[in-house]
Amino acid sequence: MRVVVQRVSAASVTIDNLEKSRIGRGLLILLGIEHDDGPEDVAWLCKKIAALRIFSDEAGLMNRSVQDIGGEVLVISQFTLYAGTKKGNRPSFIRAARPETAIPLYEAFVEMLERESGLPVYTGSFGADMQVALVNDGPVTIWMDSRARE
């Protein structure tokens, strides 16, 4: 399971010209799910993200988590995080999980992140053509892969 975590001052997702979700200061999370991912990947990433200290304290140091600042969270499904680009110029998505595997893990991720962070987690719609807008604060962008946790 892979995530791109972006510290934002605002973010939104629009589907079919209708805004589905909007957040202020907090985290925009792009979530990619691989066919071999499971509940242990969800648990590790959610715990890590909820406690990730990437917001500034009074001294300007990254010492606060999204929980600490009472921020907001927006999660967007992003199968393209598993794009294979080794051969040719057209990406392969063979490592990305099929919807029957990915949807339950996506839903579990959102639920667990809400529990771990104590904050509401807003979403896009799995598999939809979405327009995501954001104001990256910093910019701060962190990439994590649950396979690289050891």
BADRENVEX-498672 format. One record per residue (C-alpha): x negated, y negated, z; residue in one letter. Coordinates in pm, whole numbers, always signed. Example, Ala and Ser with C-alpha at 12.3 -4.5 7.8 and 13.67 -1.06 7.14 Angstrom:
BEGIN
east	north	up	code
-1230	+450	+780	A
-1367	+106	+714	S
//
This chain:
BEGIN
east	north	up	code
+0	+0	+0	M
-135	-338	-97	R
-39	-686	+8	V
-139	-1035	-87	V
-66	-1260	+210	V
-50	-1632	+140	Q
-25	-1901	+405	R
+237	-2139	+272	V
+398	-2465	+367	S
+699	-2360	+155	A
+805	-2074	-73	A
+1118	-1961	-252	S
+1244	-1689	-483	V
+1500	-1740	-757	T
+1684	-1466	-949	I
+1906	-1542	-1250	D
+1882	-1917	-1176	N
+2014	-1866	-820	L
+1788	-1922	-521	E
+1790	-1604	-311	K
+1554	-1705	-31	S
+1356	-2007	+85	R
+1110	-2050	+371	I
+912	-2334	+519	G
+578	-2292	+693	R
+479	-1928	+717	G
+374	-1633	+504	L
+455	-1529	+150	L
+378	-1158	+117	I
+351	-983	-219	L
+393	-609	-154	L
+275	-331	-385	G
+357	+32	-311	I
+159	+329	-445	E
+311	+672	-505	H
+108	+826	-216	D
+207	+563	+44	D
+405	+657	+353	G
+531	+533	+689	P
+178	+514	+833	E
+83	+258	+566	D
+391	+51	+650	V
+315	+61	+1022	A
-52	-35	+985	W
+12	-327	+751	L
+307	-467	+946	C
+116	-461	+1273	K
-184	-624	+1106	K
+19	-895	+929	I
+226	-988	+1235	A
-93	-1053	+1436	A
-301	-1202	+1151	L
-449	-1526	+1283	R
-462	-1754	+981	I
-289	-2065	+1116	F
-488	-2347	+1271	S
-496	-2427	+1641	D
-556	-2774	+1791	E
-927	-2747	+1712	A
-858	-2667	+1346	G
-967	-2304	+1383	L
-767	-2015	+1238	M
-654	-1881	+1574	N
-275	-1856	+1546	R
-47	-1596	+1391	S
+284	-1655	+1217	V
+444	-1546	+1547	Q
+248	-1807	+1741	D
+367	-2092	+1519	I
+727	-1967	+1492	G
+683	-1950	+1116	G
+887	-1781	+849	E
+817	-1481	+627	V
+913	-1403	+267	L
+839	-1057	+120	V
+842	-998	-256	I
+803	-655	-418	S
+511	-661	-661	Q
+435	-335	-842	F
+177	-515	-1056	T
-64	-510	-760	L
-136	-155	-882	Y
-222	-256	-1237	A
-499	-42	-1382	G
-717	-249	-1614	T
-1015	-18	-1664	K
-932	+81	-2021	K
-796	-141	-2294	G
-613	-471	-2257	N
-269	-351	-2157	R
-240	-279	-1784	P
-133	+66	-1670	S
+101	+94	-1372	F
+74	+470	-1326	I
-35	+433	-960	R
+268	+222	-865	A
+540	+417	-685	A
+863	+500	-867	R
+1174	+325	-728	P
+1301	+636	-547	E
+980	+630	-339	T
+915	+257	-331	A
+1259	+123	-231	I
+1281	+308	+104	P
+923	+204	+187	L
+993	-157	+88	Y
+1301	-162	+311	E
+1107	+1	+597	A
+831	-260	+555	F
+1079	-549	+585	V
+1248	-394	+892	E
+919	-314	+1066	M
+771	-657	+995	L
+1079	-815	+1154	E
+1030	-596	+1463	R
+653	-653	+1484	E
+670	-1029	+1430	S
+997	-1103	+1608	G
+1084	-1328	+1313	L
+1345	-1300	+1040	P
+1198	-1171	+715	V
+1346	-1300	+390	Y
+1320	-1111	+62	T
+1363	-1115	-310	G
+1542	-823	-478	S
+1346	-507	-548	F
+1286	-460	-920	G
+1448	-789	-1022	A
+1295	-1044	-1257	D
+1210	-1309	-999	M
+1064	-1657	-1013	Q
+854	-1719	-704	V
+753	-2072	-612	A
+507	-2157	-339	L
+291	-2425	-192	V
-21	-2241	-78	N
-148	-2406	+241	D
-524	-2428	+255	G
-531	-2245	+21	P
-538	-1931	+233	V
-486	-1603	+49	T
-570	-1264	+205	I
-567	-928	+23	W
-521	-607	+223	M
-502	-243	+122	D
-385	+22	+369	S
-630	+269	+212	R
-919	+48	+326	A
-821	+54	+694	R
-1091	+298	+802	E
//
